[in-house]
Amino acid sequence: MNHLGLEPHTLELEIVVKQTTNYLTLDIQSDNTINEEVQKNVDARTHTVKINHIDNFPCTVSVKISGKTSADTIIDEQGNIVADSIVMFNKVWVDGILLENWALHDYVMFKPCYDQSQLDYFTENNLTVYQEIVGEVECYNNGVWVITLDKDFFTTYNQTLLSSFNNYSEWVKETHLGLINSEQLSEMREILESLNV
């Protein structure tokens, strides 16, 4: 139990690795767990990683991706990338709740680690070198993917979901959410707010 007497939080990641010629290494660490570090050598398939015992929020979980080499990127004669290894953070669960990837934009970031040939290419072609890519769930480089769950994570996450309802027509709300009118949407907001811990 955490300091509030609540059960510890959990974070589960479904990670899809595509088209790698060798094993990549995923080194997973959290700043708010009880000595929990996971290191996995992964091949081209779907992997699930669960981090237990997150005492409380805020919490930052980082996944260091390493092992990608130039052999993992296939380039044709015209300089186009025709195949590349990708690490995709396909699904994220917090406390057993599957989160919507589109709503995670503000909580995730990728910090690529470029090799010298990539840096040379960026310089030669006058391209911007991004040190941090906010909202990224597909990683084409070695680097560190980070998810930060703030103190009021479920409150802000639910607000993001609810604010998106305004962008949908009444027909979409009715067919996908079972909502017919604004009164029911208001009731749903109250229910979600009452579920926040």
C-alpha positions in Angstrom: 0.0 0.0 0.0 1.1 3.5 -0.7 1.3 6.4 1.8 -2.4 7.1 1.4 -3.4 3.6 2.2 -4.3 2.8 -1.4 -3.1 -0.1 -3.5 0.0 0.7 -5.6 -0.6 1.8 -9.2 0.4 -0.4 -12.2 1.5 0.5 -15.7 1.4 -2.0 -18.5 2.8 -1.5 -22.0 2.2 -3.4 -25.2 5.3 -2.9 -27.3 5.4 -3.9 -30.9 8.8 -4.4 -32.5 8.8 -4.5 -36.3 11.5 -5.5 -38.8 14.6 -5.8 -36.7 17.6 -7.8 -37.9 18.8 -8.5 -34.4 17.6 -8.2 -30.8 16.9 -4.7 -29.5 17.3 -4.0 -25.8 14.5 -2.3 -23.8 15.7 -1.0 -20.4 12.6 0.1 -18.4 12.9 2.2 -15.3 10.5 4.1 -13.0 11.3 6.9 -10.6 8.5 5.9 -8.2 8.5 2.1 -7.7 10.0 -0.3 -5.3 13.2 -1.3 -6.9 11.6 -2.2 -10.2 13.7 -2.3 -13.3 13.0 -4.5 -16.3 15.5 -5.2 -19.1 14.3 -7.2 -22.1 16.0 -8.3 -25.2 13.3 -8.2 -27.8 12.8 -9.4 -31.4 10.3 -8.5 -34.0 7.0 -9.3 -32.4 4.6 -8.0 -29.7 5.9 -7.8 -26.1 4.0 -6.9 -22.9 5.8 -5.3 -19.9 4.1 -4.6 -16.6 5.4 -2.4 -13.9 3.9 -3.0 -10.5 4.2 -1.1 -7.2 4.1 2.5 -8.4 3.6 4.0 -5.0 1.9 7.2 -6.2 1.7 9.9 -8.9 3.6 11.8 -10.1 5.6 9.1 -11.7 7.9 8.9 -14.7 8.6 5.7 -16.5 11.3 5.6 -19.2 12.1 2.9 -21.8 15.6 3.1 -23.2 15.7 1.5 -26.6 19.1 0.4 -27.8 20.6 -2.1 -30.3 19.3 -0.7 -33.5 22.0 -0.5 -36.2 22.3 0.7 -39.8 21.4 -2.8 -40.9 17.9 -2.3 -39.5 17.2 0.5 -42.1 17.0 -0.5 -45.8 17.5 2.4 -48.3 17.0 2.1 -52.0 19.2 3.6 -54.8 17.2 6.9 -54.7 17.8 7.3 -51.0 14.3 6.3 -49.9 13.8 4.2 -46.8 12.0 1.1 -47.9 12.2 -0.9 -44.6 13.0 0.1 -41.1 12.8 -1.3 -37.6 10.2 0.4 -35.4 9.4 0.2 -31.7 5.7 1.1 -31.3 4.1 1.7 -27.9 0.8 0.2 -29.1 -1.2 0.1 -25.9 -0.9 1.6 -22.4 -2.8 0.5 -19.4 -2.8 2.4 -16.1 -4.3 0.5 -13.1 -5.8 -2.0 -15.6 -7.5 0.8 -17.6 -6.7 0.8 -21.4 -5.9 4.3 -22.3 -6.7 6.0 -25.7 -3.3 6.6 -27.5 -4.5 9.9 -29.0 -5.3 11.2 -25.5 -1.7 10.4 -24.3 -0.1 13.1 -26.4 0.7 15.3 -23.5 2.0 12.5 -21.3 4.6 10.8 -23.7 7.8 11.9 -25.3 10.6 10.3 -27.3 14.2 11.5 -26.9 16.1 10.1 -29.9 19.7 9.2 -29.8 21.1 9.9 -33.2 24.3 8.2 -34.5 27.0 10.3 -36.3 25.8 9.4 -39.8 22.3 10.6 -39.0 23.7 13.9 -37.6 25.9 14.3 -40.7 22.8 13.8 -42.9 20.8 16.4 -41.0 23.6 18.9 -41.2 24.2 18.3 -45.0 20.5 18.7 -45.8 19.9 21.6 -43.4 17.4 19.6 -41.4 16.2 20.2 -37.8 17.6 17.8 -35.2 14.8 17.1 -32.7 16.0 16.3 -29.2 12.5 15.7 -27.8 9.4 14.6 -29.8 6.3 15.1 -27.7 3.4 12.7 -28.2 5.5 10.1 -30.1 4.5 6.4 -29.8 6.5 5.1 -32.8 10.2 5.1 -32.4 12.5 4.8 -35.4 15.8 5.4 -33.5 17.6 4.3 -30.4 16.7 6.6 -27.6 14.5 7.0 -24.6 10.6 6.9 -24.6 9.1 8.5 -21.5 5.6 8.5 -20.1 4.9 10.9 -17.2 1.8 10.3 -15.1 1.2 13.6 -13.2 -0.3 13.9 -9.7 -3.8 14.3 -11.0 -3.4 12.0 -14.0 -6.8 10.5 -14.1 -8.5 13.9 -13.7 -6.6 15.5 -16.5 -6.8 12.4 -18.7 -10.6 12.3 -18.2 -10.9 16.0 -19.0 -9.0 15.4 -22.3 -11.4 12.6 -23.2 -14.5 14.7 -22.3 -13.3 17.8 -24.2 -12.9 15.7 -27.3 -16.7 14.9 -27.2 -17.4 18.4 -28.3 -15.8 17.7 -31.7 -18.2 14.9 -32.5 -21.7 15.1 -34.0 -24.7 14.0 -32.0 -24.9 10.9 -34.3 -21.3 9.9 -33.4 -21.9 10.4 -29.7 -25.1 8.3 -29.9 -23.6 5.4 -31.9 -20.2 5.2 -30.2 -20.8 6.5 -26.7 -24.5 5.7 -26.3 -25.2 9.4 -25.7 -28.3 11.0 -27.0 -28.3 14.5 -25.5 -26.2 17.0 -23.5 -27.9 15.9 -20.2 -26.5 12.4 -20.6 -23.1 13.8 -21.4 -23.3 15.9 -18.2 -24.2 12.7 -16.3 -21.2 10.9 -17.8 -18.9 13.8 -16.7 -20.2 13.5 -13.2 -19.7 9.7 -13.1 -16.1 10.0 -14.5 -15.3 12.8 -11.9 -16.6 10.7 -9.1 -14.3 7.8 -10.2 -11.2 10.0 -9.8 -8.9 9.0 -7.0 
